[in-house]
Amino acid sequence: MSTLDRSIPPQAQRIAHIPIISPRKILLSNQLPIYAIHVPEQEILRISWVFDVGAYDSDLPAQSLYAIQMLAEGTKHKTAQEINEAIDEFGAFLDLQSDADQSSITLYTPARYALNTIPIVTEILFEASFPDEAWQIFLSKEQKSLQINLQKTTFLASRAFSNTLFQNHPYGKILTAELLANYPKAEVIRFYQNQLLQSAFAIYLTGNFSDNTLQSLEKYFSKLSYKPQPKKYQFPQTYSQKIFVEKTDSLQNSLRIGKLVIGRAHEDYINLSVCSTILGGYFGSRLMQNIREEKGLTYGIYSVLINMRMATYFAISADVRAEAYQIALQEIYKEIQILQQKKVSETELEKVKNYMAGSMANELTNANAQMNLQSIIHLHHLPDNYYECFLEHLYAVTTTDVLEAAQKYLDCSEMVEVVAGRK
């Protein structure tokens, strides 16, 4: 009987195929689109109403977020408690979110109760009342949350990084304690009436839905005047800056380094994504090996590409010992420069490709995750077969491609650098 040698890692193999589910597109009588994936074994439906407005369309920071979250705080007919009780009665759950470009209402509901829960969403969307008492309680919670966050170097660094990277651009707005103390409810209501209710939106439906579910959506949403309006977008520009946000009592310093780069639709995007993953995109990355494993300056350091409709940025983030932050910065820039000067080995490149392919395959194990890909395709105006071709493009990346991506898109002299903590 042979003995397993645990010092030898198992041989990695390429994933040959990741099955991508193409949603069925259904148009209501007013041409509002529903993207649907029918999964008979999934008895919990996920229905997302995704609106084409977010922070980009807001005049004030957090305006879109507050507008969407206040929907569940009361309607013309129900208090917040009555809304919650109505949702809970059917074992359902509501998630209200807003980000840079979109706002969403997501309903998780047992399929057999969809006809009971869809009208509740309809009510909070079209009959929200923004009651004063609920607004004051909401503001008080937001003030306490901001007060707590302002004591965290991670929050201070991320906020300053965003504000600096997107200076004079809607993506860069930050919420201050002064604004929050007198945040105008009238502006939240104005966003709700003039932006949210007037915006283009789509419905994403996954699970064991029936024809009755579709008929219910037709009943409540086909009467809308669905006329998507083209937008004029302002593209961000950024310049190299170094910012230090001082917090004298901090035991750790939070670092954020990055710059604007190309987006998903660019032909070099996957090359750059591989480059970023090699640098700091997984636990065995070069930054982790250097700054965590060899020097012990941090528990974790990562690099990532963040995609929004009007911008994509590359960012490195880490929390390090306060007295060693300058060493960490030096090592970060050193690792970037090595990527720009020397080709990665075929062995390292193959390992990262397999990791990226495996991560994607692991993320797409259910219909909800598959539908998320569809929403990304819509947001970034990508080809319908973008993800079907992902593995082909990933495996085609060469060591030369990685070198050139680092040289073209990761120029250290163009980076925004933010440190929050103790000098």
C-alpha positions as CSV (number, residue, x, y, z in Angstrom):
1,M,0.0,0.0,0.0
2,S,1.5,3.3,-1.1
3,T,1.9,6.2,1.3
4,L,0.6,9.6,0.3
5,D,3.4,12.2,0.2
6,R,1.7,15.3,1.6
7,S,4.7,17.5,0.8
8,I,3.8,17.2,-2.9
9,P,0.7,19.3,-3.8
10,P,-1.9,17.7,-6.1
11,Q,-1.4,18.5,-9.8
12,A,-3.6,21.4,-10.9
13,Q,-5.8,21.0,-14.0
14,R,-7.5,23.5,-16.1
15,I,-11.3,23.9,-16.0
16,A,-12.4,23.1,-19.5
17,H,-15.9,24.8,-19.3
18,I,-18.0,26.9,-17.0
19,P,-21.7,26.5,-17.8
20,I,-23.2,30.0,-18.2
21,I,-27.0,30.2,-18.0
22,S,-28.5,32.8,-20.4
23,P,-31.7,34.3,-18.9
24,R,-34.9,34.4,-20.8
25,K,-35.9,38.0,-21.6
26,I,-39.6,38.8,-21.1
27,L,-41.1,42.1,-22.0
28,L,-44.1,43.5,-20.2
29,S,-46.8,45.2,-22.3
30,N,-45.0,48.5,-21.7
31,Q,-41.7,47.0,-22.9
32,L,-40.2,46.9,-19.4
33,P,-37.7,43.9,-19.4
34,I,-37.8,41.0,-17.1
35,Y,-34.7,38.7,-17.2
36,A,-35.7,35.3,-15.8
37,I,-34.0,32.0,-15.0
38,H,-36.4,29.3,-14.1
39,V,-35.1,26.9,-11.5
40,P,-37.7,24.3,-10.5
41,E,-35.8,23.1,-7.4
42,Q,-35.3,26.7,-6.0
43,E,-38.5,27.4,-4.0
44,I,-37.2,30.8,-2.7
45,L,-37.7,33.3,-5.5
46,R,-35.3,36.3,-5.8
47,I,-36.9,39.2,-7.5
48,S,-34.7,42.3,-8.0
49,W,-35.9,45.7,-9.3
50,V,-32.7,47.4,-10.4
51,F,-33.0,51.1,-11.1
52,D,-30.5,53.0,-13.3
53,V,-29.7,55.7,-10.7
54,G,-27.2,55.8,-7.9
55,A,-24.6,58.0,-6.3
56,Y,-23.6,59.3,-9.7
57,D,-27.0,60.8,-10.1
58,S,-27.1,62.3,-6.5
59,D,-26.6,65.9,-5.6
60,L,-25.6,65.0,-2.0
61,P,-23.6,62.1,-0.7
62,A,-25.7,59.1,0.4
63,Q,-28.8,60.7,-1.2
64,S,-29.6,57.7,-3.4
65,L,-28.9,55.3,-0.5
66,Y,-31.2,57.1,1.9
67,A,-33.9,57.4,-0.7
68,I,-34.0,53.6,-1.3
69,Q,-33.6,52.7,2.3
70,M,-36.4,55.0,3.5
71,L,-38.9,53.2,1.2
72,A,-39.5,50.6,3.9
73,E,-39.9,53.1,6.7
74,G,-43.6,53.8,5.9
75,T,-46.2,54.2,3.2
76,K,-49.5,56.0,2.9
77,H,-51.2,52.9,4.3
78,K,-48.6,51.1,6.5
79,T,-46.0,52.0,9.2
80,A,-42.5,50.5,9.1
81,Q,-43.6,47.9,11.7
82,E,-46.6,46.9,9.6
83,I,-44.4,46.5,6.5
84,N,-42.0,44.3,8.4
85,E,-44.9,42.2,9.8
86,A,-46.4,41.8,6.3
87,I,-43.1,40.6,4.9
88,D,-42.4,38.3,7.9
89,E,-45.8,36.8,7.7
90,F,-44.9,35.1,4.4
91,G,-41.3,34.2,5.4
92,A,-39.9,36.8,3.0
93,F,-37.1,39.3,3.2
94,L,-36.3,42.7,1.6
95,D,-32.9,44.1,0.8
96,L,-32.7,47.8,-0.2
97,Q,-29.3,48.9,-1.7
98,S,-27.7,51.7,-3.7
99,D,-24.2,52.0,-5.0
100,A,-22.3,54.2,-7.5
101,D,-24.6,53.6,-10.5
102,Q,-27.7,51.6,-9.4
103,S,-30.3,51.3,-6.7
104,S,-32.2,48.1,-6.1
105,I,-35.1,46.5,-4.2
106,T,-34.6,42.8,-3.8
107,L,-37.3,40.5,-2.6
108,Y,-36.6,37.0,-1.4
109,T,-39.9,35.2,-1.1
110,P,-41.2,31.6,-1.0
111,A,-42.5,31.0,-4.5
112,R,-46.0,30.0,-3.2
113,Y,-46.4,33.4,-1.6
114,A,-45.1,35.6,-4.5
115,L,-48.6,36.9,-5.2
116,N,-48.8,38.1,-1.6
117,T,-45.4,39.7,-1.4
118,I,-45.0,41.4,-4.8
119,P,-47.9,43.9,-3.9
120,I,-45.9,44.9,-0.7
121,V,-42.9,45.9,-2.9
122,T,-45.3,47.7,-5.2
123,E,-46.7,49.7,-2.2
124,I,-43.3,50.7,-0.7
125,L,-42.0,51.7,-4.2
126,F,-45.0,53.8,-5.4
127,E,-46.5,55.0,-2.1
128,A,-43.6,55.7,0.2
129,S,-44.4,58.5,2.7
130,F,-41.0,59.3,4.3
131,P,-42.6,59.9,7.8
132,D,-40.8,62.5,10.0
133,E,-40.4,60.3,13.0
134,A,-38.9,57.4,11.0
135,W,-36.6,59.9,9.3
136,Q,-35.3,61.3,12.6
137,I,-34.6,57.8,13.9
138,F,-32.9,56.9,10.7
139,L,-30.7,60.0,10.8
140,S,-29.8,59.3,14.4
141,K,-28.6,55.8,13.6
142,E,-26.6,57.2,10.6
143,Q,-25.0,59.8,12.8
144,K,-23.9,57.2,15.4
145,S,-22.6,54.9,12.7
146,L,-20.6,57.7,11.1
147,Q,-19.2,58.7,14.5
148,I,-18.0,55.1,15.1
149,N,-16.6,54.8,11.6
150,L,-14.6,58.0,11.9
151,Q,-12.6,56.3,14.7
152,K,-11.4,53.6,12.2
153,T,-8.4,54.1,10.1
154,T,-9.8,51.7,7.5
155,F,-12.8,54.0,7.0
156,L,-10.7,57.2,7.0
157,A,-8.4,55.8,4.4
158,S,-11.1,54.5,2.1
159,R,-13.0,57.7,2.3
160,A,-10.0,59.9,1.6
161,F,-8.9,57.6,-1.2
162,S,-12.3,57.8,-2.9
163,N,-12.5,61.6,-2.5
164,T,-9.0,62.1,-3.9
165,L,-9.3,59.6,-6.7
166,F,-12.6,61.1,-7.9
167,Q,-12.1,64.7,-7.0
168,N,-14.8,67.0,-8.4
169,H,-16.8,64.0,-9.7
170,P,-20.0,62.4,-8.4
171,Y,-18.2,59.2,-7.4
172,G,-16.0,61.1,-5.0
173,K,-18.7,62.7,-2.7
174,I,-18.2,61.9,1.0
175,L,-20.6,62.2,3.9
176,T,-19.6,64.5,6.7
177,A,-20.9,64.9,10.3
178,E,-21.8,68.5,9.5
179,L,-24.0,67.5,6.6
180,L,-25.6,64.6,8.4
181,A,-26.5,66.8,11.4
182,N,-28.9,68.7,9.2
183,Y,-29.5,66.4,6.2
184,P,-32.4,67.7,4.3
185,K,-35.2,65.2,4.0
186,A,-36.7,67.2,1.1
187,E,-33.6,66.3,-1.0
188,V,-34.2,62.6,-0.3
189,I,-37.8,62.9,-1.3
190,R,-36.8,64.9,-4.5
191,F,-34.4,62.1,-5.5
192,Y,-37.1,59.5,-4.9
193,Q,-39.7,61.4,-7.0
194,N,-37.5,62.9,-9.8
195,Q,-34.8,60.2,-10.1
196,L,-35.8,56.8,-8.7
197,L,-39.4,56.8,-10.0
198,Q,-38.4,58.4,-13.3
199,S,-35.4,56.1,-14.1
200,A,-35.1,53.1,-16.4
201,F,-35.1,49.8,-14.6
202,A,-35.2,46.1,-15.1
203,I,-36.5,43.2,-13.2
204,Y,-34.3,40.1,-12.5
205,L,-36.2,37.0,-11.5
206,T,-34.7,33.6,-10.4
207,G,-36.3,30.5,-8.9
208,N,-39.4,28.4,-9.4
209,F,-41.7,31.1,-10.6
210,S,-45.0,30.4,-12.3
211,D,-47.1,32.2,-15.0
212,N,-49.0,33.7,-12.1
213,T,-45.8,35.4,-10.9
214,L,-45.3,36.9,-14.3
215,Q,-48.9,38.0,-14.5
216,S,-48.5,39.7,-11.1
217,L,-45.5,41.7,-12.4
218,E,-47.5,42.6,-15.5
219,K,-50.4,43.8,-13.3
220,Y,-48.4,46.1,-11.1
221,F,-45.6,47.3,-13.4
222,S,-47.0,47.4,-17.0
223,K,-48.9,50.6,-16.3
224,L,-45.7,52.6,-15.9
225,S,-44.6,54.9,-18.7
226,Y,-41.4,53.0,-19.5
227,K,-39.2,55.4,-21.6
228,P,-35.5,55.0,-20.8
229,Q,-33.8,58.4,-21.2
230,P,-30.2,58.6,-22.4
231,K,-27.8,60.2,-19.9
232,K,-24.9,62.6,-20.3
233,Y,-22.0,61.2,-18.3
234,Q,-19.0,63.0,-16.9
235,F,-15.9,60.9,-17.0
236,P,-13.5,61.2,-14.0
237,Q,-9.9,62.4,-14.2
238,T,-7.3,61.9,-11.5
239,Y,-3.9,63.1,-10.6
240,S,-1.1,61.6,-8.5
241,Q,-1.4,62.7,-4.9
242,K,-0.2,61.6,-1.5
243,I,-2.6,62.1,1.4
244,F,-2.0,61.5,5.1
245,V,-5.0,61.4,7.4
246,E,-3.7,61.7,11.0
247,K,-5.1,59.7,13.9
248,T,-2.5,60.0,16.6
249,D,-3.8,57.2,18.9
250,S,-3.9,54.5,16.2
251,L,-1.9,51.3,16.6
252,Q,-2.2,50.5,12.9
253,N,-2.1,52.5,9.7
254,S,-4.4,51.9,6.8
255,L,-3.0,52.2,3.3
256,R,-4.8,52.7,0.0
257,I,-2.9,53.0,-3.3
258,G,-4.4,53.1,-6.7
259,K,-5.4,54.8,-9.9
260,L,-8.0,54.9,-12.7
261,V,-7.5,52.1,-15.3
262,I,-9.3,50.5,-18.2
263,G,-12.7,48.9,-17.9
264,R,-14.2,45.5,-18.6
265,A,-14.9,46.3,-22.2
266,H,-11.3,47.0,-23.0
267,E,-9.3,44.3,-24.9
268,D,-6.5,44.5,-22.2
269,Y,-8.8,44.1,-19.2
270,I,-8.3,40.4,-18.6
271,N,-4.6,40.8,-19.0
272,L,-4.7,43.6,-16.3
273,S,-6.9,41.5,-14.1
274,V,-4.4,38.6,-14.2
275,C,-1.6,41.1,-13.4
276,S,-3.5,42.5,-10.4
277,T,-4.2,38.9,-9.2
278,I,-0.5,38.0,-9.4
279,L,0.3,41.1,-7.4
280,G,-2.2,40.9,-4.7
281,G,-5.4,39.2,-5.7
282,Y,-5.2,35.9,-3.8
283,F,-3.7,34.5,-0.6
284,G,-0.5,33.3,-2.4
285,S,0.1,36.7,-4.2
286,R,3.4,38.5,-4.2
287,L,2.3,41.2,-1.8
288,M,1.0,38.6,0.6
289,Q,4.3,36.7,0.4
290,N,6.4,39.8,0.9
291,I,4.5,41.9,3.3
292,R,2.7,39.3,5.4
293,E,4.7,36.1,5.2
294,E,8.3,37.5,5.0
295,K,8.1,40.8,6.9
296,G,5.0,40.2,9.2
297,L,3.7,43.8,8.7
298,T,0.1,42.9,8.1
299,Y,-2.5,40.2,8.4
300,G,-3.6,40.8,4.8
301,I,-2.9,42.9,1.8
302,Y,-4.9,42.8,-1.4
303,S,-5.1,44.4,-4.9
304,V,-8.3,44.5,-6.8
305,L,-10.0,46.1,-9.8
306,I,-13.3,47.9,-9.0
307,N,-15.7,48.5,-11.8
308,M,-18.3,51.2,-12.1
309,R,-20.2,52.4,-15.2
310,M,-18.0,55.4,-15.7
311,A,-14.7,54.3,-14.2
312,T,-12.6,51.4,-13.2
313,Y,-9.9,51.7,-10.7
314,F,-7.0,49.6,-9.4
315,A,-6.5,49.6,-5.7
316,I,-4.2,48.1,-3.1
317,S,-5.4,48.0,0.5
318,A,-3.7,46.9,3.8
319,D,-3.7,47.6,7.5
320,V,-0.1,47.6,8.8
321,R,1.7,48.3,12.0
322,A,1.8,52.0,12.5
323,E,5.6,52.2,12.9
324,A,6.2,50.2,9.8
325,Y,3.9,51.8,7.2
326,Q,6.8,53.4,5.3
327,I,8.5,50.1,4.8
328,A,5.2,48.6,3.6
329,L,4.8,51.4,1.1
330,Q,8.3,50.9,-0.2
331,E,7.7,47.1,-0.6
332,I,4.4,47.7,-2.4
333,Y,6.0,49.9,-5.0
334,K,8.9,47.5,-5.3
335,E,6.6,44.6,-6.1
336,I,4.8,46.7,-8.8
337,Q,8.1,47.6,-10.4
338,I,9.3,44.0,-10.5
339,L,6.1,43.1,-12.4
340,Q,7.0,45.9,-14.8
341,Q,10.6,44.8,-15.3
342,K,10.6,41.0,-15.3
343,K,8.2,38.5,-16.8
344,V,6.3,36.2,-14.5
345,S,7.2,32.5,-14.8
346,E,5.0,30.2,-16.7
347,T,4.4,28.2,-13.5
348,E,3.2,31.3,-11.6
349,L,1.0,32.4,-14.5
350,E,-0.6,29.0,-14.8
351,K,-1.3,28.9,-11.1
352,V,-3.0,32.3,-11.2
353,K,-5.1,31.4,-14.3
354,N,-6.3,28.2,-12.6
355,Y,-7.1,30.2,-9.4
356,M,-9.1,32.7,-11.4
357,A,-11.0,30.1,-13.4
358,G,-11.7,28.1,-10.2
359,S,-12.9,31.2,-8.3
360,M,-15.3,32.0,-11.1
361,A,-16.6,28.5,-11.3
362,N,-17.0,28.3,-7.6
363,E,-19.0,31.6,-7.6
364,L,-21.5,30.4,-10.2
365,T,-23.0,27.4,-8.4
366,N,-26.5,28.8,-8.3
367,A,-29.0,30.7,-10.4
368,N,-28.8,33.9,-8.4
369,A,-25.0,34.2,-9.0
370,Q,-25.6,33.5,-12.7
371,M,-28.1,36.3,-12.8
372,N,-25.6,38.7,-11.3
373,L,-23.5,38.2,-14.4
374,Q,-26.4,39.4,-16.5
375,S,-26.7,42.6,-14.5
376,I,-23.0,43.2,-14.9
377,I,-23.4,42.8,-18.7
378,H,-26.2,45.3,-18.7
379,L,-24.4,47.8,-16.5
380,H,-21.2,47.8,-18.6
381,H,-22.8,47.3,-22.0
382,L,-20.8,44.1,-22.6
383,P,-21.4,41.5,-25.3
384,D,-24.0,38.9,-24.4
385,N,-21.3,36.2,-24.7
386,Y,-18.8,38.1,-22.5
387,Y,-18.7,35.4,-19.8
388,E,-19.0,32.5,-22.1
389,C,-15.7,33.6,-23.6
390,F,-14.0,34.3,-20.3
391,L,-12.0,31.1,-20.0
392,E,-10.8,31.3,-23.6
393,H,-9.5,34.9,-23.0
394,L,-8.1,34.0,-19.6
395,Y,-6.1,31.0,-20.8
396,A,-4.8,33.0,-23.8
397,V,-3.0,35.5,-21.5
398,T,0.8,35.3,-21.9
399,T,3.7,36.3,-19.7
400,T,4.3,39.2,-22.2
401,D,0.7,40.3,-21.8
402,V,1.2,40.5,-18.0
403,L,4.4,42.5,-18.3
404,E,2.9,44.9,-20.8
405,A,-0.2,45.4,-18.7
406,A,1.9,46.3,-15.7
407,Q,3.9,48.7,-17.7
408,K,0.9,50.4,-19.4
409,Y,-1.5,50.6,-16.5
410,L,0.3,50.5,-13.2
411,D,2.6,53.5,-13.4
412,C,3.7,54.2,-9.8
413,S,4.1,57.9,-10.6
414,E,0.4,58.2,-11.4
415,M,-0.8,56.5,-8.2
416,V,-3.0,58.1,-5.5
417,E,-1.6,57.2,-2.1
418,V,-3.5,57.5,1.1
419,V,-2.3,56.7,4.6
420,A,-4.6,57.0,7.6
421,G,-3.2,56.6,11.1
422,R,-0.2,57.7,13.2
423,K,2.9,59.3,11.7
